[in-house]
Amino acid sequence: SYVLTQPPSVSVAPGQTASITCGGNNIGGQSVHWYQQKPGQAPVLVVYDDSDRPSGIPERFSGSNSENTATLTISRVEAGDEADYYCQVWETGSGLDVFGGGTRLTVL
Amino acid sequence: QITLRESGPVPVKPTETLTLTCTFSGFSLTSSGVGVGWIRQPPGRALEWLGIIYWNDDKDYSPSVKSRLTITKDTSKNQVVLTMTNLDPVDTATYYCAHRYSTWGPFDYWGQGHLVTVSS
C-alpha cells in the first residue's frame, strides 16, 4: 500500500516560514491535498491539487510537489496557525485514498 | 452551502456492529463525480481513510477494514450509511464523513465528527 511520510513535528517562531514535507514514492505524479486540524475540530482543507487554495484560505499558505516530496509552506507564521497538518492523495495505482501521519506545527 | 453531520451510537460493545449515518445538504449524490467518504481518527492519533461511495454507487474501501465495512447511500434522504461489523476497542475513534467533487479531488467539506467508544 502507498505510504505518505510526514515529520511528527515542526517548530517555528512567529513571522518566520514553516515548511512541512510529505514524502511518497513518485508523489510528484499525484495530486496532493493538505488539511489543517486544530484541537477538537474537524480538518479544514488549506491547499488542494498541490498548490491551489480554497476560498478564504490566506495567501500565506502555499504548496509544491515534485518527484518524491510535496511541501506545504506557511509564510509569516501566526500563533493561530498552530495545528496538526495532514497531506492526502488519491493514489492512482490503487484508486484508494491515503493520509500522511500528520505534522504538529508549534509556534514558539 | 454544503453541510454534513454524522450521527449514531456512542458506546458500542466489542463484537457488535456499528451503524453511522451521514446526513448532508447543499449537494446531490446523484451529481457526476461526487462522493462521500468516511475517515476516522483514534484519540491522539492520525486520520485514517476508511472508504467512499460515489454518485454512480461505485465504492472503495481501505484494505485494513474492507472485510468488515459496508457503505451505502439513500439519495432520497440525502444520507450515507457506514456499517462496520465485529467492533474491537481499537475501533474507538472520531468518525468523520466528508464530501468530494471528483474521484481524485480533495475532501473539501467535513462533518463535525462523531466519537464512537468501543468498550464492554
Interface residues (C-beta under 8 A of the other chain):
Chain A: S1 S31 H33 Y35 Q37 A42 P43 V44 L45 Y48 D49 P54 Y86 Q88 W90 T92 G95 L96 D97 V98 F99 G100 G101 G102
Chain B: G37 I39 A46 L47 E48 W49 I52 D60 S62 P63 Y96 T103 W104 G105 P106 F107 D108 W110 G111 Q112 G113
